Amino acid sequence: MADKFGHKPILVIYFLIASVLLYSLSFKWDIAVLSILVFIIGGMIINANQSLLYAYVGVNYPLNFRSTATWGNVEFGRLGGAFGPTIMGILLIAHASVTVNP
C-alpha cells in the first residue's frame, strides 16, 4: 500500500487506527475482546508502523543522515515507554484524579 499511495498517508492512517484502538482499551470489555485489541494494536498496527517508518526514513533522508534519522524516530518512541509509567506514578502519588472503570 505504501508503494501505491506513499509512506506518509499510510503512516497517518495507521497511527489514527492505533490511537482509536488504544482509546477503546479504556472501556470495560470482556477479557477476550481486550486480548484481541491488544494483539491487533501491538502485533499488527504498531509493528507495521515501525516498519513503515524505517522505509519512510530510507526514502526521504539522505544516505549520510539515515542512521541518525532512524535512531531519532526509534528513540522518540521509546521516551514514551520510559517516561509514561514514571509520569503516571507521579500523578498517582500526587492524588491526581484518575477515573478507573469499575
Number of C-alpha atoms within 10 A of each C-alpha: 8 13 7 7 9 11 19 13 12 17 20 12 12 19 16 12 15 19 12 12 16 15 10 13 14 12 12 12 13 8 9 9 12 16 13 12 17 16 12 15 20 14 12 13 18 16 13 15 19 15 11 18 18 17 14 17 19 16 12 11 14 11 10 8 11 16 15 12 17 17 11 12 15 14 12 10 11 12 10 12 11 10 11 12 11 12 12 13 12 12 13 12 9 9 9 10 8 9 7 8 8 5
